[in-house]
Amino acid sequence: MTAPIQGFSKLSKEEKINWIADNYTLNTEHTKEVLKVYWNSDTKLQKLHDEFIENTISNYYLPLGIAPNFLINNKLYAVPMAIEESSVVAAASKSAKFWLSRGGFKTTILGTEKVGQVHFIFKGDEKKLEAFFNTIKSKIYTDADELTTSMKKRGGGITNIELRNKTEDLENYYQLHCTFETLDAMGANFINSCLEQFAKTLKTEALVYADFSDDEKNIEVVMSILSNYVPNCVVRAEVSCTIEELSEGNIEEAQHLAEKLVQAVTIAKVETYRAVTHNKGIMNGIDAVILATGNDFRAIEAGIHAYASKNGKYSSLTDASIENGVFKFWIDVPLALGTVGGLTNLHPLVKVALDILQKPSATELMQIVAATGLAQNFAALRSLVTTGIQEGHMKMHLLNILNQLGATDEEKKTLTNHFKTNTVTHSAVVSAYNNLKND
Ligand code: MEV
């Protein structure tokens, strides 16, 4: 067994690579070579990436693709997507093109409220705590003035601070439940700094509050942190068309398709096993845009899945209906995004992605992301209720299999042609490849 190492972070990048390759891999030279092949030859750019995190040894590439033809509120976007799954960009593009000639996506911002909480323990009389909170509330705001001045100037800031009694869930547990408007910033630093200041005011004012007993004066702040659950920072994206327009074929087929799409959504509403996969498909689109635009996909994932359970049962994020001959398909999704600050100012590819999107505001980005998630779900459901998912997936997967087999460009061309009329399975590709080799 390899011995633990002290001071790994202090080693140079070269030393770190040597240590990891020598101690944890069998083919050490190969490991070192691969790690270094992924270094950027531009040393300044490489240094930028090295410094994003601790203990960087290489770069981890994901493809950056474009899904064009997204018509959102009558504006045309080409959406950058960073993702490794082969069929996702193709599906988004196909869906975007489909809706392009049917009015495109319509989106509405339902709210932009961000949330943070100071979690604390108070052992004493709840009524006294309430009176104390009302006495110091304005001081909580003013003590944070220095932090909020510039956000306020731009039209944002703290929107509310509320004392919440959580003692039914946990003995002596209370919170300051705080809401914020952070405009184009995701706002994590702003919110966390404000919360830590609120906590300080809370603690210091309690110590000198005359009506409190000694025990009551001792408010114990457990933690102050933003919440990634943002049920009031929500965007709606929708598409709709007449049943006739839904199909390129005949009207009966279109009616049948519309009904099956609604059924598929209804199943995802009532059945958790299906809902998770249904929403995973939506996240294929959402995460890819979130990553390309330098936002925090873990935060978005956590918030969205909590939102999908907001009625006590994990359920579909999308909804669908047929009314008066019109098929409607929509999504409500919480998205706390930023288009300034963080990685958006640092990562050159993120800047390019935001340029491609015409430098959107955070609310515009919310709308683009929601439309991409909806497009993804539409593409998945349409395949699932018609041809099945594997047909499209395996076509896209073909290239991955051929790359794994080490096929040349010429061989790839021949085999791609061959599989235009033959079913793609892993073994069929391997045997067609072997046949070609032996020809
Ligand atoms: C695969 O990445 C996503 C799907 O499974 C989504 C779905 O089933 O709706 C195709």
Residues whose N, C-alpha, C, O or C-beta is under 5 A from the ligand:
A	BS01	MEV	T277 H278 G281 A380 I389
